Amino acid sequence: MKILFSLLFVFTLAFAGDATIEVIKKVDALPSIAIEDASSNYDDTFKLQFFKSLVADLNVISLFNVDRYHRTIAFDASSVLVENKDKNYVLRYKMFKDDNGALNVEMKIIQDDTNVFSKSYKVGRQDVYMFISHAIAYDINEFMGEPSVAWMKRKVIFSRIVGPKKSEIIISDYSLAYQHVMLKGGFNVFPKWANYEQNAFYYTALDATKPTLKKVDMKTLKVSTIISSDGMMICSDVSRDGKTLLLTMAKKGQPDIYTYNVDTHQYRRETTYGGIDVNAQFMGKDKIIFISSRLGYPNVFSKNLKTKEIEQMVYYGRSNSACSSNGEYIVYKARETSNAFERNTFNLHLISMKTDFIRRLTATGVNEFPRFSQDGDAILFIKNYKNQSSIGIIRLKHNKNYLFPLKYGKVQSMDW
């Protein structure tokens, strides 16, 4: 009898539902999907761009073994192409331009020569085609009955260093295929979305006499000054309702964590340690995590904003300098090497507050600024490796990482 090992599991029975335990799936275990292009009105270059975007998005949702061959067919053909007969699913789509010049896309999912799902999409401009691609992948994921990947539709904001004390603040999709420069000229860093709707953002301006936190309304493009501080001024997180900011300021000479009330414009000092406290993130309504040097080296701590209780959260690594949380999980950046003559490696690790397991999420380069998606399904991060700056996506449940390189410049920080 031939035994086929299609799945390899690394598990512990007592903690089988713990995201810190890796679940590794071989590619052969996934159903196959092919893509058939029935587009008109567009040249081959654009057709191939859209096709590659679809391939990337289908790979990121991690449900299929995706065929990478670009093949064309009539949209109303009664059967799939001969080359795709053995595929579990076929995604067939047609791009066309309407009388107003808008990009329209019709798609359908074919299984056993039967249409099992279909939908239409439309955007006003051809250059935002990637958002249709993301929406198609999102809808296919929903059709397959999988947990939501709504984060695919959200925009990413990041600061790109383009020269000495020069930066740009960019709005993009998660794959960096779309990029719109919101601010250029000057040295503006640490952008942060001001609300869930993503219609405003904060950033730190470093060109003024003091580091200054500013806010941009994306509808009116109005720029407002929020608060300034000597030495340091960073908005590291915003509460779910958008009414409370977590700031790092150095008003007493050393960086401390402050909360700032958006409505009253009042701030309150939350940490009073004589060393360094930075990069606070919300853990629910009344608790935060942050990076502190109170052990003599950077590490992750939590604080209850009501009781003032402080607790060490991470016991692995001696240079843990960035973190993000979602529910019971914390992802943090740890230095893996310490060599004065070579570039050091900084990897991301995942821990659960309910177990002692630690899961390393990256392997090479400098991996930093981890940010959980709203639902905890994915982690966005910055990777710098061999002079290449990229934004990465980690699919925790699927144990897969995807990188999207920046064409030029270096990502300084980001949010989504």
C-alpha positions as CSV (number, residue, x, y, z in Angstrom):
1,M,0.0,0.0,0.0
2,K,1.4,3.4,-1.0
3,I,1.3,5.8,1.9
4,L,1.1,9.5,0.9
5,F,2.1,12.0,3.6
6,S,0.4,15.2,2.4
7,L,0.4,17.0,5.7
8,L,3.1,17.5,8.2
9,F,2.1,18.7,11.6
10,V,4.2,20.1,14.4
11,F,1.9,20.1,17.4
12,T,1.4,19.6,21.2
13,L,-1.9,18.1,22.2
14,A,-2.4,20.4,25.2
15,F,-2.0,23.5,23.1
16,A,-3.2,22.5,19.7
17,G,-5.1,25.8,19.2
18,D,-2.1,28.0,20.2
19,A,-0.8,30.2,17.3
20,T,2.7,29.9,18.8
21,I,2.6,26.2,17.7
22,E,3.6,25.9,14.0
23,V,1.3,24.1,11.5
24,I,3.2,23.3,8.3
25,K,1.2,22.4,5.2
26,K,2.9,21.0,2.1
27,V,1.9,22.7,-1.1
28,D,0.6,19.4,-2.5
29,A,-2.1,19.4,0.2
30,L,-3.8,22.5,-1.1
31,P,-6.4,22.5,-3.8
32,S,-5.1,23.8,-7.2
33,I,-6.4,26.8,-9.0
34,A,-5.6,28.2,-12.4
35,I,-6.4,31.6,-13.9
36,E,-7.8,32.3,-17.3
37,D,-7.7,35.8,-18.8
38,A,-10.6,36.9,-21.2
39,S,-9.8,40.6,-21.2
40,S,-10.2,43.1,-23.9
41,N,-9.4,46.9,-24.5
42,Y,-6.1,46.6,-22.7
43,D,-2.5,46.0,-23.9
44,D,-0.5,42.9,-23.0
45,T,1.6,44.7,-20.5
46,F,-1.4,45.8,-18.4
47,K,-3.0,42.4,-18.7
48,L,0.1,40.8,-17.3
49,Q,0.3,43.3,-14.5
50,F,-3.2,42.4,-13.4
51,F,-2.6,38.7,-13.8
52,K,0.5,38.9,-11.6
53,S,-1.4,40.8,-8.9
54,L,-4.1,38.1,-8.9
55,V,-1.5,35.4,-8.6
56,A,0.2,37.2,-5.6
57,D,-3.2,37.8,-3.9
58,L,-4.3,34.2,-4.3
59,N,-0.9,33.1,-2.9
60,V,-1.3,35.4,0.1
61,I,-4.7,34.0,1.1
62,S,-2.9,30.7,1.3
63,L,-5.8,28.4,0.3
64,F,-4.5,27.2,-3.1
65,N,-1.6,25.8,-5.0
66,V,-1.7,28.6,-7.7
67,D,-0.8,27.9,-11.3
68,R,1.5,30.8,-12.5
69,Y,0.9,30.4,-16.2
70,H,-0.9,33.2,-18.0
71,R,-3.5,31.8,-20.4
72,T,-6.2,33.4,-22.4
73,I,-9.7,32.3,-23.4
74,A,-13.1,33.7,-24.3
75,F,-15.1,34.6,-21.2
76,D,-18.2,32.6,-22.3
77,A,-16.3,29.5,-23.3
78,S,-18.3,26.4,-22.3
79,S,-15.3,24.6,-20.9
80,V,-12.0,25.5,-19.3
81,L,-8.7,25.2,-21.2
82,V,-7.3,21.7,-21.8
83,E,-4.3,22.7,-19.6
84,N,-6.6,23.4,-16.7
85,K,-8.8,20.3,-16.8
86,D,-7.1,18.7,-13.9
87,K,-7.3,21.8,-11.7
88,N,-9.7,21.9,-8.7
89,Y,-10.8,25.4,-9.5
90,V,-10.4,27.9,-12.4
91,L,-10.7,31.6,-11.9
92,R,-11.8,33.2,-15.2
93,Y,-12.0,37.0,-15.5
94,K,-12.6,39.7,-18.1
95,M,-11.3,43.2,-17.9
96,F,-12.9,45.8,-20.1
97,K,-13.2,49.6,-20.4
98,D,-16.7,51.2,-20.3
99,D,-17.7,54.4,-22.1
100,N,-16.4,56.6,-19.2
101,G,-13.0,54.9,-19.3
102,A,-13.5,53.1,-16.0
103,L,-11.9,49.7,-15.4
104,N,-14.5,46.9,-15.2
105,V,-13.8,43.3,-14.2
106,E,-16.2,40.3,-14.4
107,M,-15.0,37.1,-12.7
108,K,-16.3,33.6,-12.1
109,I,-15.0,30.6,-10.3
110,I,-15.4,27.3,-12.3
111,Q,-15.4,23.9,-10.7
112,D,-16.0,20.8,-12.8
113,D,-17.1,23.0,-15.8
114,T,-19.7,24.6,-13.5
115,N,-19.9,28.2,-12.5
116,V,-20.0,28.2,-8.7
117,F,-19.4,31.9,-7.9
118,S,-19.3,35.1,-9.9
119,K,-19.0,38.9,-9.2
120,S,-18.4,42.2,-11.0
121,Y,-16.0,45.0,-10.0
122,K,-15.4,48.6,-11.1
123,V,-12.9,51.4,-10.4
124,G,-12.7,54.8,-12.0
125,R,-9.0,54.6,-12.9
126,Q,-6.8,51.9,-14.4
127,D,-3.9,52.6,-12.1
128,V,-5.8,51.3,-9.0
129,Y,-6.3,47.9,-10.6
130,M,-4.6,46.2,-7.6
131,F,-7.6,47.1,-5.3
132,I,-9.9,45.0,-7.6
133,S,-7.3,42.2,-7.4
134,H,-7.4,42.4,-3.6
135,A,-11.2,42.4,-3.6
136,I,-11.3,39.3,-5.8
137,A,-9.0,37.4,-3.5
138,Y,-11.0,38.6,-0.5
139,D,-14.3,37.4,-2.0
140,I,-12.9,34.1,-3.0
141,N,-11.7,33.6,0.5
142,E,-15.2,34.4,1.7
143,F,-16.7,32.0,-0.8
144,M,-14.4,29.2,0.5
145,G,-15.7,29.8,4.0
146,E,-12.4,30.9,5.5
147,P,-11.9,33.5,8.3
148,S,-12.0,37.0,6.9
149,V,-8.9,38.6,5.3
150,A,-10.4,42.1,5.5
151,W,-6.9,43.5,6.1
152,M,-6.2,42.9,2.4
153,K,-8.5,45.9,1.6
154,R,-6.9,48.3,4.1
155,K,-4.4,50.9,3.2
156,V,-0.8,51.0,4.5
157,I,0.9,54.3,5.5
158,F,4.6,54.4,5.7
159,S,7.5,56.9,5.8
160,R,10.2,56.4,3.2
161,I,13.7,57.8,3.7
162,V,14.9,59.2,0.3
163,G,18.0,61.2,1.4
164,P,19.8,62.8,4.3
165,K,17.0,64.2,6.5
166,K,14.5,63.8,3.7
167,S,11.5,61.6,3.6
168,E,8.1,61.0,2.0
169,I,4.9,59.8,3.6
170,I,3.2,57.3,1.3
171,I,-0.3,55.7,1.2
172,S,-0.2,52.3,-0.4
173,D,-1.9,48.9,-0.6
174,Y,-0.4,46.1,1.4
175,S,1.6,44.8,-1.6
176,L,3.1,48.3,-2.5
177,A,1.7,48.0,-6.0
178,Y,-0.1,51.3,-5.5
179,Q,1.7,54.2,-3.9
180,H,0.5,57.8,-3.5
181,V,2.9,60.4,-2.0
182,M,0.9,62.3,0.7
183,L,3.8,64.4,2.0
184,K,7.2,65.3,0.5
185,G,9.9,67.7,1.4
186,G,11.3,67.9,4.9
187,F,11.9,65.1,7.4
188,N,8.5,63.6,8.4
189,V,8.5,60.2,10.1
190,F,6.4,57.7,12.2
191,P,3.0,58.0,10.4
192,K,0.1,56.5,12.3
193,W,-3.6,56.2,11.2
194,A,-5.8,58.5,13.3
195,N,-8.9,56.2,13.2
196,Y,-10.2,52.9,11.9
197,E,-11.7,54.6,8.8
198,Q,-8.2,55.7,7.7
199,N,-9.3,59.2,6.7
200,A,-6.7,61.0,8.8
201,F,-3.2,60.3,10.1
202,Y,-0.6,61.6,12.5
203,Y,3.1,62.0,11.9
204,T,6.2,63.5,13.5
205,A,7.8,66.5,11.9
206,L,11.5,66.9,12.7
207,D,12.2,70.1,10.8
208,A,10.8,72.4,13.5
209,T,12.7,73.6,16.6
210,K,11.1,70.8,18.6
211,P,9.8,67.4,17.3
212,T,6.2,68.1,16.6
213,L,3.2,65.8,16.2
214,K,0.9,66.8,13.4
215,K,-2.4,65.5,12.0
216,V,-3.5,65.4,8.3
217,D,-7.2,65.3,7.3
218,M,-7.1,63.3,4.0
219,K,-10.3,64.8,2.8
220,T,-9.4,68.4,3.2
221,L,-5.6,68.0,3.3
222,K,-5.6,70.3,6.4
223,V,-2.5,69.9,8.6
224,S,-3.0,70.6,12.3
225,T,-0.3,70.8,15.0
226,I,-1.1,68.6,18.0
227,I,1.8,68.8,20.5
228,S,5.5,69.3,20.6
229,S,8.2,68.1,23.0
230,D,12.0,68.4,23.4
231,G,14.0,65.4,22.5
232,M,11.3,63.0,21.3
233,M,7.8,63.0,20.0
234,I,6.2,59.9,18.6
235,C,2.6,58.7,18.4
236,S,3.0,54.9,18.7
237,D,-0.6,53.9,18.9
238,V,-4.2,55.1,18.7
239,S,-7.1,53.7,20.7
240,R,-9.9,51.8,18.8
241,D,-12.3,54.8,19.2
242,G,-9.6,57.2,18.0
243,K,-9.9,59.3,21.2
244,T,-6.7,58.4,23.0
245,L,-3.1,58.5,21.7
246,L,-0.1,56.8,23.2
247,L,2.8,59.2,22.9
248,T,6.5,58.9,23.6
249,M,7.8,62.2,24.9
250,A,11.0,63.3,26.7
251,K,9.6,66.2,28.7
252,K,11.6,65.2,31.8
253,G,14.8,64.5,29.9
254,Q,14.2,60.8,29.4
255,P,11.6,59.2,27.1
256,D,8.4,58.3,28.9
257,I,4.9,57.0,27.8
258,Y,2.1,59.5,27.9
259,T,-1.6,59.2,27.1
260,Y,-3.2,62.1,25.2
261,N,-6.9,62.9,25.1
262,V,-7.9,64.0,21.6
263,D,-11.0,65.8,22.8
264,T,-9.6,67.7,25.8
265,H,-6.0,68.1,24.4
266,Q,-4.7,67.1,27.8
267,Y,-1.9,64.6,28.3
268,R,-0.9,62.4,31.3
269,R,2.4,60.8,32.1
270,E,2.0,57.0,32.4
271,T,5.6,55.9,33.1
272,T,8.1,57.6,35.5
273,Y,11.2,55.3,35.2
274,G,14.5,57.1,35.1
275,G,15.6,55.2,32.0
276,I,13.9,54.7,28.6
277,D,10.2,53.8,28.1
278,V,9.1,53.9,24.5
279,N,6.8,52.4,21.8
280,A,3.7,51.8,23.8
281,Q,0.8,49.8,22.2
282,F,-2.7,49.3,23.5
283,M,-3.7,45.9,24.9
284,G,-7.4,46.4,25.2
285,K,-8.9,49.5,26.8
286,D,-7.0,49.8,30.1
287,K,-3.7,48.1,29.5
288,I,-0.6,48.8,27.4
289,I,2.6,47.1,26.4
290,F,5.8,49.1,25.9
291,I,9.6,48.8,25.5
292,S,11.7,49.7,28.6
293,S,15.3,49.6,29.6
294,R,14.5,49.0,33.3
295,L,16.3,45.6,33.2
296,G,19.5,47.2,31.9
297,Y,18.5,46.2,28.3
298,P,15.4,46.8,26.1
299,N,12.5,44.4,26.9
300,V,8.7,44.2,26.7
301,F,6.6,45.2,29.7
302,S,2.9,45.8,30.3
303,K,1.2,48.3,32.4
304,N,-2.4,48.5,33.7
305,L,-3.5,52.2,33.2
306,K,-5.8,52.0,36.2
307,T,-3.8,50.1,38.8
308,K,-0.3,51.3,37.6
309,E,0.9,47.6,37.9
310,I,3.9,46.9,35.7
311,E,4.8,43.3,34.5
312,Q,7.6,41.9,32.4
313,M,6.1,40.1,29.4
314,V,9.1,38.6,27.6
315,Y,11.8,36.4,29.0
316,Y,13.6,35.5,25.8
317,G,16.2,37.8,24.1
318,R,18.3,40.6,25.6
319,S,17.5,43.4,23.1
320,N,13.8,43.4,22.4
321,S,13.0,46.8,20.9
322,A,9.6,46.7,19.2
323,C,6.3,45.0,19.9
324,S,2.6,44.7,19.0
325,S,-0.3,42.8,20.6
326,N,-3.6,41.2,19.7
327,G,-5.7,39.4,22.3
328,E,-3.4,37.0,24.2
329,Y,-0.6,37.3,21.7
330,I,2.5,39.5,21.5
331,V,4.9,39.8,18.6
332,Y,8.2,41.4,19.3
333,K,11.6,42.2,17.7
334,A,14.7,40.5,19.2
335,R,18.3,40.8,18.4
336,E,19.7,37.3,17.5
337,T,23.4,38.2,17.0
338,S,25.8,40.7,18.5
339,N,28.9,41.2,16.4
340,A,30.7,44.6,16.2
341,F,32.2,43.7,12.8
342,E,29.1,42.2,11.0
343,R,25.5,43.2,10.5
344,N,23.3,41.9,13.2
345,T,20.1,39.8,12.7
346,F,16.9,41.0,14.3
347,N,14.0,38.5,14.1
348,L,10.3,38.6,15.1
349,H,9.0,36.2,17.7
350,L,5.4,35.4,18.8
351,I,4.4,34.5,22.4
352,S,1.1,33.8,24.1
353,M,0.3,35.1,27.5
354,K,-1.3,31.7,28.3
355,T,1.6,29.4,27.4
356,D,5.4,29.3,27.5
357,F,5.9,28.7,23.8
358,I,7.9,31.1,21.6
359,R,7.6,30.9,17.9
360,R,10.2,32.6,15.7
361,L,8.5,34.2,12.7
362,T,11.5,35.4,10.6
363,A,15.0,34.1,9.8
364,T,17.3,36.6,8.2
365,G,18.0,40.3,8.0
366,V,16.6,43.1,10.2
367,N,12.9,42.6,10.8
368,E,11.1,45.3,12.7
369,F,7.9,47.4,13.3
370,P,5.5,44.4,13.6
371,R,1.9,45.3,13.5
372,F,-1.1,42.9,13.9
373,S,-4.1,43.2,11.7
374,Q,-7.3,44.2,13.4
375,D,-8.4,40.6,13.6
376,G,-5.0,39.1,14.5
377,D,-5.0,37.0,11.3
378,A,-1.8,38.6,9.9
379,I,1.3,40.6,10.9
380,L,2.7,43.3,8.8
381,F,6.4,44.2,9.3
382,I,9.4,45.9,7.7
383,K,12.3,43.8,6.5
384,N,15.7,45.2,5.6
385,Y,18.1,42.7,4.0
386,K,21.0,43.1,1.6
387,N,20.3,46.8,1.0
388,Q,16.7,46.0,0.1
389,S,13.8,47.4,2.1
390,S,10.5,45.4,2.0
391,I,7.1,45.2,3.6
392,G,6.3,41.7,4.7
393,I,3.1,39.8,5.6
394,I,3.0,36.9,8.0
395,R,0.0,34.6,7.8
396,L,0.1,33.0,11.3
397,K,-2.3,30.2,10.8
398,H,-0.8,29.2,7.5
399,N,2.8,29.5,8.6
400,K,3.7,31.6,5.5
401,N,5.6,34.8,4.9
402,Y,5.4,37.1,1.8
403,L,7.7,40.0,1.0
404,F,6.9,43.0,-1.2
405,P,10.1,45.0,-2.0
406,L,10.3,48.8,-2.1
407,K,11.6,50.0,-5.5
408,Y,13.8,52.8,-3.9
409,G,14.4,54.4,-0.6
410,K,14.1,52.7,2.8
411,V,11.0,52.2,4.9
412,Q,11.4,54.1,8.2
413,S,8.1,53.1,9.9
414,M,4.6,52.1,8.9
415,D,1.0,51.4,10.0
416,W,-2.1,49.8,8.6
